[in-house]
Amino acid sequence: MEKTDIPTTESEWKSKLSPEKYHILREGGTERAFTGQYWDTKTKGVYKCAGCGQELFSSDTKYESGTGWPSFFEPMDPEKVETLPDNSYGMIRTEIRCANCGSHLGHVFPDGPQPTGLRYCVNSASLDLDPETGS
């Protein structure tokens, strides 16, 4: 989806997204651990932004972090995921958003595996998995 296809008003976002996806993507909410669609998915493919369809993460970088959310050690392209400081709830964290539509994805932490040492902890509701079809 190109930037021109992205909703421009909150009412457009509300009509495009389910209430849960709207709360997470547009209001920065978080789904409960171990409840999201993709937290334990092993399916190969590409994880796209549920707000705009931009490709964000490859299943090749997904790993089991034990946190109950889909976790990746790097995005497909660092330019597609923006980071912002998040000091809410008395914590110091780094929020991650889709660089294309600004939707909230989750947070990134410095406790992931090598080669990056990062854990991109993402809400399942922020993602749509495009499975590999094979050849």
Secondary structure in CASP SS format (residue, H / E / C, confidence):
PFRMAT SS
TARGET T0000
AUTHOR 0000-0000-0000
METHOD secondary structure of the structure
MODEL  1
M C 1.00
E C 1.00
K H 1.00
T H 1.00
D H 1.00
I C 1.00
P C 1.00
T C 1.00
T C 1.00
E H 1.00
S H 1.00
E H 1.00
W H 1.00
K H 1.00
S H 1.00
K H 1.00
L C 1.00
S C 1.00
P H 1.00
E H 1.00
K H 1.00
Y H 1.00
H H 1.00
I H 1.00
L H 1.00
R H 1.00
E H 1.00
G C 1.00
G C 1.00
T C 1.00
E C 1.00
R C 1.00
A C 1.00
F C 1.00
T C 1.00
G C 1.00
Q C 1.00
Y C 1.00
W C 1.00
D C 1.00
T C 1.00
K C 1.00
T C 1.00
K C 1.00
G E 1.00
V E 1.00
Y E 1.00
K E 1.00
C E 1.00
A C 1.00
G C 1.00
C C 1.00
G C 1.00
Q C 1.00
E E 1.00
L E 1.00
F E 1.00
S E 1.00
S H 1.00
D H 1.00
T H 1.00
K E 1.00
Y E 1.00
E C 1.00
S C 1.00
G C 1.00
T C 1.00
G C 1.00
W C 1.00
P C 1.00
S E 1.00
F E 1.00
F C 1.00
E C 1.00
P C 1.00
M C 1.00
D C 1.00
P H 1.00
E H 1.00
K H 1.00
V E 1.00
E E 1.00
T E 1.00
L E 1.00
P E 1.00
D E 1.00
N C 1.00
S H 1.00
Y H 1.00
G H 1.00
M C 1.00
I C 1.00
R E 1.00
T E 1.00
E E 1.00
I E 1.00
R E 1.00
C E 1.00
A C 1.00
N C 1.00
C C 1.00
G C 1.00
S C 1.00
H E 1.00
L E 1.00
G E 1.00
H E 1.00
V E 1.00
F E 1.00
P C 1.00
D C 1.00
G C 1.00
P C 1.00
Q C 1.00
P C 1.00
T C 1.00
G C 1.00
L C 1.00
R E 1.00
Y E 1.00
C E 1.00
V E 1.00
N C 1.00
S H 1.00
A H 1.00
S H 1.00
L E 1.00
D E 1.00
L E 1.00
D E 1.00
P E 1.00
E C 1.00
T C 1.00
G C 1.00
S C 1.00
END
